Amino acid sequence: MERFLSPDESNIDLIQLYVQALFSSAVTSRRCPVMYLIAVHHVNRFIYLRTDMQHQQLRYWMIRQVIRLHDEVCISIIIIIL
């Protein structure tokens, strides 16, 4: 599992696919727990640990989208936990 979570994902296209999978509920904690963990982990790390200004608007958009999710667990993992 550690190899899926480290290093932090740097491919923006893949991060966007993770976000899309979470927002569309294609990946959920019940249906795909491993993929869910990977997606939530990398989205969280992208939002909070990327400091480059190049993707700042994308990070803000992701935060707004996460807040609109109906999955309280996902929201708390992405927004609250680092």
ABEGO torsion letter per residue (X at the ends): XAAAAOBBBABAAAAAAAAAAAAAGABBAAABAAAAAAAAAAAAAAAAABABAAAAAAAAAAAAAAAABABAAAAAAAAABX
